[in-house]
Amino acid sequence: MRRLATVALALGCALAARASSLQISPVLVELMPGQGASAMTLRNPGKEPIYGQVRVFRWDQSADEDQLEPSDELVASPPLIRIEPQGEQLVRLVRRDAAAVTAERNYRVLVDEVPSLDAAPGNGVNIRLRYSVPVFVEPPGPPGLPQLSWELRRAGTQWQLRVSNTGHRRAQLAAVQVIGADGVAHEINRGLLGYVLAGRTRQWTIALDEDIAAHGPLKLRANLNAQPIETVLSVPARP
């Protein structure tokens, strides 16, 4: 099984850093029950043409990383693009099998900026910038909910935040803070930390004071699917 690790790239940061780079909307796509297709709009605000390729991958996770596998279940059209300066391109995303899914299905659409499509080929594709857009196909019925458990654990001399999702919907985590027993908030990530897919566990190495867990119970504050939450943070006893 061929797998490809996701290149983590926040669209907002990329656009701020390069005003002339590709702009994509929406930055998250949901296909609701009975919806067999959707679309993304790619815009070129710059003064030169933008060339690119669009590919679709099934998206899964292990504890430490996202895992992508090429998929033809969802088709992007057109797969090769040229966008003129100040122009835009509509990319359609079409499910090959529009039958209802039994659980939330996850994809990533990778849009790679590449040199001119008629440039002399080299060894492989020279990717200038990569955008990764999550796509979710929803099952029938009421929207599922993420069910999360949070654990702060030691990994050698570092801390890891481990999040397990036993629910039926992905969890998007952002603006994560650990709250000490003294009420002081320790910022872990100001923007998007990442996703925990339904039925999966993710963990992140984070920067915290060595003895933060020695002074009493901890809490975690975050935005979960754009909604603020505060919850107890489990810290296993050291052996």
MOSULTA-V6425 format. One record per pair of residues at least 24 apart in sequence whose ideal C-beta (glycine too) atoms are under 7 Angstrom apart, sorted by the first residue. I is the first residue (numbers start at 0). J is the second residue. If there is no record, write none. Layout:
i=[I I]
j=[J J]
This chain:
i=[0 1 1 2 2 2 3 3 4 4 5 5 5 5 6 6 8 8 8 9 9 10 13 13 18 19 19 19 20 21 21 21 21 21 23 23 23 26 27 28 28 28 29 29 30 30 30 31 32 32 32 32 35 35 35 36 36 36 36 37 38 38 38 38 39 39 39 40 40 41 41 41 41 41 41 42 43 43 43 43 43 44 45 46 47 48 48 48 48 49 49 50 50 50 50 50 50 51 51 51 51 51 52 52 52 52 53 53 53 53 53 54 55 55 56 56 56 57 58 58 58 60 60 60 62 62 62 63 67 70 71 72 73 73 75 79 81 92 94 99 99 100 100 101 102 102 102 103 103 103 103 103 103 103 103 104 105 105 105 106 107 107 107 107 108 108 133 135 142 143 143 143 144 145 145 145 147 149 149 149 149 150 150 151 151 151 151 151 152 153 154 157 158 158 159 159 159 159 160 160 160 160 161 161 162 162 162 163 164 164 164 164 164 165 166 167 168 169 169 169 169 170 170 170 170 171 172 172 173 173 174 174 175 175 176 177 177 177 177 178 178 178 179 179 179 180 180 180 181 184]
j=[68 68 69 66 67 68 56 67 64 65 65 67 107 131 129 131 129 130 131 190 191 130 128 130 44 44 45 46 128 49 51 110 112 130 110 130 132 132 133 92 132 134 135 137 94 136 137 137 99 137 138 139 93 94 97 91 92 93 94 92 89 90 91 92 90 92 132 87 89 80 82 87 88 90 110 87 82 83 84 85 86 85 84 84 84 81 82 83 84 82 112 80 81 113 114 115 116 80 110 111 112 113 78 79 111 113 78 80 90 108 110 109 106 108 106 107 109 106 105 106 107 196 199 201 200 201 202 202 107 106 95 96 106 134 108 116 116 134 136 138 139 136 138 138 138 167 197 135 137 138 143 167 168 169 197 136 135 169 196 134 131 132 133 134 132 134 194 169 168 167 168 197 168 169 170 223 195 219 230 232 233 233 235 212 217 232 233 234 235 237 204 204 205 207 202 203 204 205 187 202 203 205 200 202 195 200 201 200 195 196 197 198 199 198 197 197 197 194 195 196 197 194 195 223 224 224 221 223 221 222 221 222 219 221 220 207 217 219 232 217 218 220 211 214 217 214 215 216 214 220]
